[in-house]
Amino acid sequence: MNMSIIIGKLVTAFAWLLMLFNLLHPFDGNIAIILNILLGVTAIMHGLQTLIFHTLFSQALPLRAKDYINAFVFGVFALLDYRQRLLKRSSDASRKR
């Protein structure tokens, strides 16, 4: 699962870079419009995922601004990464008992 999270983060970062590049240097034709719409939808969805991230993890893990930025940029892959960390932390705590 760890490798799939890393690959997902790489693909997501590439998508963000492509959409942001399109803002600075628009592509020809309809692809520029599609990428602008996709950027808006992606920003809204990742904003909602950041809200979900805060709701799920703020009481269980100490969160910094970097964690929220990570959740906004990488979306569900960041959520899966933090979920894995939380599960590992709880299993380590149960072993110590």
C-alpha positions in Angstrom: 0.0 0.0 0.0 2.9 2.3 0.7 4.1 2.2 -2.9 0.6 2.9 -4.2 0.4 6.0 -2.0 3.7 7.3 -3.3 2.7 6.7 -6.9 -0.7 8.4 -6.3 1.1 11.4 -4.8 3.4 11.6 -7.8 0.4 11.5 -10.2 -1.5 14.0 -8.2 1.5 16.4 -8.1 1.9 16.0 -11.9 -1.8 16.9 -12.4 -1.5 20.0 -10.2 1.6 21.1 -12.1 -0.1 20.6 -15.4 -3.2 22.6 -14.3 -1.1 25.4 -12.8 1.1 25.6 -15.9 -2.0 25.9 -17.9 -2.9 29.0 -15.9 0.4 30.7 -16.7 0.7 29.5 -20.3 -2.7 28.3 -21.6 -2.7 25.4 -24.0 -4.3 25.8 -27.4 -8.0 25.0 -27.9 -10.5 23.5 -25.6 -7.9 21.7 -23.4 -7.2 25.0 -21.7 -10.8 25.5 -20.7 -11.1 21.9 -19.6 -8.0 22.2 -17.4 -9.3 25.4 -15.9 -12.6 23.8 -15.0 -10.7 20.7 -13.7 -8.5 23.0 -11.5 -11.6 24.5 -9.9 -13.2 21.2 -9.3 -9.9 19.8 -7.9 -9.4 22.7 -5.6 -13.0 22.4 -4.2 -12.7 18.6 -3.7 -9.3 18.8 -2.1 -10.6 21.6 0.2 -13.4 19.2 1.3 -10.9 16.5 1.8 -8.8 18.8 4.0 -11.9 19.5 6.1 -12.5 15.7 6.4 -8.8 15.4 7.3 -9.2 17.9 10.1 -12.4 16.2 11.4 -10.8 12.7 11.4 -7.3 13.3 12.6 -7.1 16.6 14.6 -7.9 14.8 17.9 -5.8 11.7 17.2 -2.6 13.3 15.9 -0.8 16.6 16.5 -1.3 18.5 13.2 0.7 21.4 11.8 0.1 23.7 8.9 2.4 21.4 6.8 0.0 18.5 7.4 -3.0 20.6 6.1 -1.1 21.7 3.0 -0.2 18.1 2.4 -3.8 17.0 2.7 -4.9 19.8 0.4 -2.3 19.0 -2.3 -2.5 15.3 -2.3 -6.1 14.7 -1.2 -7.1 11.1 -0.6 -3.5 9.9 -0.8 -2.5 12.1 2.1 -5.6 10.8 4.0 -4.5 7.2 3.4 -1.0 8.1 4.5 -2.2 9.6 7.8 -4.6 6.7 8.3 -1.7 4.3 8.0 0.4 6.4 10.5 -2.5 6.4 13.0 -3.0 2.6 12.7 0.7 2.1 13.2 0.7 4.4 16.2 -2.3 2.6 17.8 -0.8 -0.8 17.2 2.5 0.3 18.7 0.7 1.6 21.7 -1.3 -1.7 22.2 2.0 -3.6 22.0 3.5 -1.6 24.8 0.7 -2.6 27.1 
